[in-house]
Amino acid sequence: MTELERKQERAPVPSDWTYAPAPEARDIVTLREQYGHFVGGEWLEPKETYTTISPATEEPLAEVGQATPEEVAAAVDAARSAYENGWSEIAPSERAKYLFRIARILQERSREFAVLESLNGGKPIKESRDVDLPLSAAHFFYYAGWADKLEYAFPNQRPRPLGVAGQIIPWNFPLLMLAWKIAPALAAGNTVVLKPAETTPLSALLFCDVLRQAELPPGVVNIVTGDGRTGAEIVKSGGVDKVAFTGSTDVGKAIQRELAGSGKKLTLELGGKAANIIFDDAALDQAVEGIINGIYFNQGHVCCAGSRLLVQESIYEPVVDKLKRRLTTLRVGDPLDKNTDVGAINSKQQLEKIQQLVASGAEEGAEIYQPPCRLPEKGYWFAPTVFTNVAQSYRIAQEEIFGPVLSILTFRTPEEAVEKANNTPYGLSAGVWTEKGSRILWMAERLRAGVVWANTYNRFDPSSPFGGYKESGFGREGGRHGLEPYLRLT
Amino acid sequence: MPQQRPLDRRGVGAESGEARREFVVGPSPAAKREVRTVQTKLFVPRVGEELFLELAPIHGRSVPQTAGSYTRTMAQAPVLPRGFELPLEPRLPRIGSVDAVALEERAASLAKRSIKREAKVFALDLAVRMMDLTTLEGQDTPGKVAALASKAIRPDPSDGSVPSVAAICVYPNLVPTAVQRVEGSSVKVASVATAFPSGQSPLEAKLAEVRWVVEHGADEVDMVIDRGAFLSGRYAKVYDEIVQVKEACGDAHLKVILEVAELGTYDNVRRASLLAMAAGADFIKTSTGKLPGAATLPVTLCMLEAIRDVHAETGRMVGMKPAGGIRQAKQAVQYLVQLHETLGPDWLTPDLYRLGASSLLNDVLMQLRKEKTGTYQSPDYFTVD
C-alpha cells in the first residue's frame, strides 16, 4: 500500500439530507386563455366567465364559463337530441367501442391529465399520477365491458336507458368522479350533461378533447361549467331524466327536496365521517400507514376519509407515538413535486372551513398536534393535524372536516368500537385493522357503512360498488351495481 | 377517555440513570424473581408466557451466567405480549405482526422518491461511506483481498473527494491479509463466521471461529443465525448462540445475519430481528448473499421497523445492513431513502447502516462522476478489483 492511500482521510460527513426539488414538467399541458361550454360537440362561447386558479400558488390558470340557464338548457337539448337521434339505438357493442377508445386515450395522455389535475386541484402529482389517472381509465375500461352485456347484468329485467343524465361532481377527484359518472351512464345508453366543480373545471374541459379524439357522436356528453347556480339549473331542468350528485350533504338534501315528486331518478354520494378502527392485534406499523393514507390522502379531501381514528385503549400510546413520528416525515408542499405527500387545500373557502373546525376542536378541549413543517406563503395550505383527547360529542368528531385533520378516540371492546363507529349521521366507509379474520367479518356485519376496508384504506376498484348509508347518500357507483341507477328495469 | 397520558416512554430509561442497556434473558418465572430482587425491577410473569425477554442494565458478566440455564425450559411458540401492557418500564417491543401487503406497498411508495442533483450526490457519497465491500468466494486469495483493500481505501483513484468505504468483508482465513492491507486507513475488516453461510455446525466450532477472527484483528463479525433452530421453533437456541457469539466477539462489533430468504415470512423476519437485538446484536443483516432473493426493500423496511421499536422502547440504537442483490446506485439510493424516512437522520451514518455489496461500488462511482462532470463514462474507467 502506498503512502497516498494511507493518508486519505474521511471528508467531513454532511449532516443533513434535503431532497432537491423534483418538479414534474408543466409544459406538457397547454391551457387556453378561455374555455366555453362543450355542447353538442362544439365549444359554446360563454356569456359569463370566472377565473380558475391553482390553489397552490393562487396563480390564475384560465377563464371558464359560468353557465346561464339558457346555456344549461342548450346542453340539455343537445343531450336529448343525441339520445333520441341515435345513441339510444346504436348497437351496444358500438357504445363499448367508444368507451374503450376513451379509456385508451386517457391512458395515453395520462401524464398531461395528471399534471393538470395537480395544477388545478392542488393534489400531489404522485397521487394524480398513481391513483386518479389509472383509476379513471380503469373505470372506462370496466364499463366498456358491460355495455353489451346488460342483459346478463340484469337477467329477465329488460334493461333500458333512462335518457338524459344530469351529473354534478365535486372538486376532490375531478377527473375520477367524471369517469365514475360518465362511464356507467354511457355504457347503459344514456347521454350526459355534466358539471365539474367550480374550482376544478379544467380536467373536465380537457376531457372534451378526448371525446373529440374518440369521435364520440356530438351531444352524447355535454359539459357546462359554473358554480352552484349552474348545478341547480341542471337539477331543475325538465329535460333531465336522472340526477347524479356527489358533494356535500347539505346540497344533496336540497337536491332531494327539489326533485321530490318529479319522477326523476336520483343518486347521491355525500359526506362521511368514517371510523378507522385499530385493534390491539393489528400489524401496527402498517396500520399507522393505513391511518396516514386514510386521512392525509388527497389532503383529507376524500368523502370516505378515515377522519375518526378509533384505537383500542391498550395500544393507544404506541399508535399515537408512531403516528406523530410518521407525521413528521410527511412532505407538504408543491403539488407538482414528485416527492410531495400532502398538497394544497383546494380553495380558500375550504381552508376557512377547516380552520374554523380546527379552532372549535381546540376550544372544546381536544389536544392538537401538528408536525413542524414550513408551509408556502402563497396559496392555501393546512398542516397535517391530529387531535387527541377527543370526545365523541366534539364537533371535530361529529362534523365532516374534509381536510387533513384526524380525531383520535379510544375504545375498549369490539362492541364499543362498533357502537362508536356507527354513532354518526353518516355511513360511507369504515376501516378495520386486526390480524383476526373472524373479527373482520364480525365487524363488517355490524358496521353501518357502504364500504368496510380490512387492513387497508382508501382502496378503490371499478368492480367494487361504492356508496353510503344514512346521510352519506344512496345509490351505488362502481361494479354491476353502478349500472342500475342509469337503467330502467322491469 | 385517556387523560394526560405520557406519550413518550423514551425518556424513562434516562430518568433511571441507565444510559446503556443490554438485553438479558430470564430463565423461568422462578429464576426471574431472583433477577428481580437483584435489579429491584417489577416483573409480573404472565401465565402461558414462554419466552421471557427483559431488559436489564449490564452487570458485568451476567449475560452468559443467565444464558446458561434456561435452554431446556424454553418452549416453542413465539408468544410474546401482543398488545399487552406489561408493567415493565423498558421492555422489548411487542412482537406483533407484519402485514405483508401493506409493508410491500409502503416500501414501493418510498422507492418512488425522486432524488436529484445535490441530494443524489449526498446519497451516493453516503452509500460509499456505508459500503461493506465484500468478497466471499471459494476462490478468494490474499491477492484478491489485497486488491479489494486498495479499492476500499481509495475507491476512485482519479477523484480524491470520493471517501473510503466502511469495511471490507472477507472469509476468516483472509482476515490476517485484510487487516494488514487496511492498516492505517479508516477501513474496517469484517469477517463472516459461525459456519457461514449455513450455520450448520456445532456451537463450539462456531465460537472457536469467532474467537479466531477476533484474535486476528477483525473489527466486525458477521454471524449467521441457526435457521434450522429458528424454523423449528427453538428460539432459545438461536438466542443463546447469539449471546455466546457476542461474548466471544469481545470488543468486535457483531452483525447478525438472519438470512431472510430462508425465514419465509415477514412475521418471522420481525421475530428474528427482535430476537437478535435482544441477544445483543450491534447490527442486524438481511442475508448471506449466497441465496437468491436476498435483501429486498420490503424486508429491509420490516427490519428497520423492528429497530425503530427497540429504539423507542429502550433508547438503544441498533444498526442495519441489507446485503445481497444490491448492484445499482439507484437501488442504493432507494435503500437510503427508506432508512432516512423510517429511522431518521440519526441513522445516516456508517456506524448504524451498511450496504453489503460486491459489485455496487463501481456503479455508484460511475453515477457520482456523472453527477460531477455531467456525462457518463465507460465502465473501463473504473477499476475492477
Contacts between the chains, C-beta under 8 A, distances in Angstrom:
chain1	res1	chain2	res2	distance
A	1	B	149	7.5
A	1	B	150	6.7
A	1	B	153	7.4
A	1	B	181	6.4
A	1	B	183	7.8
A	1	B	184	7.7
A	4	B	154	7.6
A	5	B	150	6.4
A	5	B	153	4.9
A	5	B	154	5.2
A	5	B	185	7.0
A	6	B	153	7.7
A	6	B	184	4.4
A	6	B	185	6.1
A	8	B	153	6.3
A	8	B	154	5.8
A	8	B	160	7.0
A	8	B	164	6.3
A	8	B	185	7.0
A	9	B	186	7.4
A	10	B	129	7.4
A	10	B	163	5.5
A	10	B	164	6.7
A	10	B	186	5.5
A	11	B	125	8.0
A	11	B	161	6.3
A	11	B	163	5.5
A	13	B	126	7.7
A	13	B	129	6.9
A	13	B	349	7.1
A	14	B	122	5.9
A	14	B	125	7.8
A	15	B	345	7.4
A	16	B	345	6.5
A	17	B	119	6.6
A	17	B	122	5.4
A	17	B	123	7.1
A	17	B	126	7.7
A	17	B	336	7.9
A	17	B	340	5.8
A	17	B	345	6.6
A	17	B	348	6.3
A	18	B	119	6.5
A	19	B	113	6.9
A	19	B	114	7.8
A	19	B	115	6.2
A	19	B	116	7.9
A	19	B	119	4.8
A	20	B	115	7.5
A	20	B	116	4.6
A	20	B	117	4.5
A	20	B	118	5.6
A	20	B	119	4.3
A	20	B	120	7.5
A	21	B	116	7.7
A	22	B	114	3.7
A	22	B	115	7.6
A	22	B	116	5.2
A	126	B	112	6.7
A	130	B	112	7.9
A	279	B	83	7.9
A	280	B	82	7.1
A	280	B	83	2.9
A	280	B	84	8.0
A	281	B	82	5.5
A	281	B	83	5.8
A	281	B	96	7.8
A	281	B	97	7.3
A	282	B	97	7.9
A	282	B	99	7.9
A	283	B	96	6.4
A	283	B	97	4.8
A	283	B	98	5.3
A	283	B	99	3.9
A	283	B	102	7.0
A	283	B	103	7.9
A	284	B	94	7.9
A	284	B	96	5.7
A	285	B	98	7.4
A	285	B	103	7.6
A	285	B	305	4.6
A	286	B	98	6.9
A	286	B	99	3.9
A	286	B	102	3.6
A	286	B	103	5.9
A	286	B	106	7.2
A	287	B	99	7.8
A	289	B	102	5.8
A	289	B	105	7.6
A	289	B	106	5.1
A	290	B	102	6.6
A	312	B	83	7.2
A	313	B	2	6.7
A	314	B	83	5.2
A	314	B	84	7.1
A	314	B	85	5.9
A	315	B	83	5.1
A	316	B	2	5.7
A	316	B	5	6.9
A	317	B	5	6.0
A	317	B	6	7.8
A	317	B	7	6.1
A	317	B	9	7.3
A	318	B	93	8.0
A	318	B	94	7.7
A	318	B	312	7.8
A	320	B	7	5.7
A	321	B	7	5.9
A	321	B	8	6.9
A	321	B	9	7.8
A	321	B	312	6.6
A	324	B	7	7.5
A	329	B	341	5.0
A	338	B	112	7.5
A	338	B	113	7.7
A	338	B	114	4.1
A	339	B	113	5.4
A	339	B	114	5.7
A	388	B	2	7.8
A	389	B	1	6.3
A	389	B	2	7.2
A	389	B	3	7.2
A	391	B	1	6.1
A	409	B	1	7.9
A	410	B	1	7.0
A	410	B	2	5.8
A	435	B	97	5.1
A	435	B	99	7.9
A	455	B	99	5.5
A	455	B	101	7.4
A	455	B	102	6.7
A	456	B	101	7.2
A	456	B	102	6.7
